[in-house]
Amino acid sequence: MKVSDYIRQTFRDFGVALSDANLLSILRPSGVNGDDDAENLSDNQFRAISVSMTTFIPTLLLRGSSKSVSENGHSKSQSWDIQGIKDYYALMCKRYGLKDELNTDKPKITFL
């Protein structure tokens, strides 16, 4: 499986379709080629892809959760699991020690 296919399939699990521009936005900062074989990535390369995917999620959420278009009696709609993608984002931020910029309303405990 190519790296680009891995990325698209991971987001597809949440009902999110990525454009080529989205894919470029994810791949470029990682330094990994989308045509590389995902199974042959080093641990560092795989981490770079995962971190890049995670940091892309806030931009992705600006899209909104559903779109509906109706024309000449035909309608199409697109929706995706927005809470699922937020939960995935929170999990990946925790895993990679990234700042969780979406879930800022979580209670925080301060020890004095």
C-alpha positions as CSV (number, residue, x, y, z in Angstrom):
1,M,0.0,0.0,0.0
2,K,1.3,3.5,-0.9
3,V,1.6,6.1,1.8
4,S,-0.9,8.3,0.0
5,D,-3.4,5.3,0.0
6,Y,-2.8,4.8,3.7
7,I,-3.6,8.5,4.5
8,R,-6.7,8.5,2.3
9,Q,-8.0,5.2,3.8
10,T,-7.4,6.4,7.4
11,F,-9.5,9.5,6.8
12,R,-12.0,7.6,4.8
13,D,-12.8,5.5,7.9
14,F,-14.3,8.8,9.3
15,G,-16.2,9.5,6.1
16,V,-13.7,12.2,5.0
17,A,-12.6,12.4,1.4
18,L,-9.2,14.1,0.9
19,S,-8.4,16.1,-2.2
20,D,-4.9,16.0,-3.8
21,A,-4.3,19.4,-2.3
22,N,-5.2,18.0,1.2
23,L,-2.8,15.1,0.6
24,L,0.0,17.4,-0.4
25,S,-0.7,19.5,2.8
26,I,-0.2,16.3,4.8
27,L,2.8,14.8,2.9
28,R,4.9,17.9,2.4
29,P,5.7,18.6,6.1
30,S,6.4,14.9,6.7
31,G,9.1,14.7,4.1
32,V,7.7,11.3,3.0
33,N,6.8,10.6,-0.6
34,G,3.2,9.6,-1.2
35,D,4.3,6.9,-3.6
36,D,6.5,5.2,-1.1
37,D,5.4,1.8,0.3
38,A,3.8,2.4,3.7
39,E,4.8,-1.1,5.0
40,N,8.5,-0.2,4.4
41,L,8.6,3.1,6.2
42,S,11.0,3.5,9.1
43,D,9.5,4.2,12.6
44,N,10.6,7.8,12.2
45,Q,8.9,8.2,8.8
46,F,5.7,6.6,10.1
47,R,5.7,8.9,13.0
48,A,6.2,11.9,10.7
49,I,3.2,10.9,8.6
50,S,1.0,10.3,11.7
51,V,2.0,13.7,13.2
52,S,1.4,15.5,9.9
53,M,-2.0,13.8,9.6
54,T,-2.8,14.9,13.2
55,T,-1.8,18.5,12.7
56,F,-3.9,18.7,9.5
57,I,-7.1,17.8,11.3
58,P,-8.0,21.3,12.7
59,T,-7.8,22.6,9.1
60,L,-10.0,19.7,8.0
61,L,-12.7,20.5,10.6
62,L,-13.1,24.0,9.1
63,R,-15.0,22.3,6.3
64,G,-18.0,21.6,8.4
65,S,-19.7,18.3,9.0
66,S,-22.2,18.1,6.2
67,K,-23.0,19.4,2.7
68,S,-26.2,18.9,0.8
69,V,-26.8,19.8,-2.9
70,S,-30.1,19.5,-4.7
71,E,-30.6,20.1,-8.4
72,N,-33.4,19.0,-10.8
73,G,-34.9,16.6,-8.3
74,H,-31.6,14.9,-7.5
75,S,-29.8,15.4,-4.2
76,K,-26.4,14.5,-2.9
77,S,-25.2,14.8,0.6
78,Q,-22.0,14.3,2.4
79,S,-21.5,13.9,6.1
80,W,-18.8,12.6,8.3
81,D,-18.1,11.6,11.9
82,I,-17.0,14.9,13.3
83,Q,-16.8,13.6,16.9
84,G,-14.9,10.6,15.8
85,I,-12.3,12.7,14.0
86,K,-12.0,14.9,17.1
87,D,-11.5,11.9,19.3
88,Y,-8.9,10.5,16.9
89,Y,-7.2,13.9,17.0
90,A,-7.1,13.9,20.8
91,L,-5.7,10.4,20.9
92,M,-3.0,11.2,18.4
93,C,-2.1,14.5,20.2
94,K,-1.7,12.6,23.4
95,R,0.3,9.8,21.7
96,Y,2.8,12.2,20.1
97,G,2.9,14.8,22.8
98,L,1.3,17.5,20.6
99,K,-0.8,20.4,21.9
100,D,-4.5,19.5,21.5
101,E,-5.9,22.7,20.1
102,L,-9.4,21.4,19.6
103,N,-10.3,20.0,22.9
104,T,-9.5,23.0,25.1
105,D,-12.6,22.8,27.2
106,K,-11.4,19.7,29.0
107,P,-11.0,20.2,32.8
108,K,-7.4,20.8,33.9
109,I,-6.0,19.9,37.3
110,T,-3.3,22.1,38.9
111,F,-1.3,20.8,41.9
112,L,-0.1,23.5,44.2
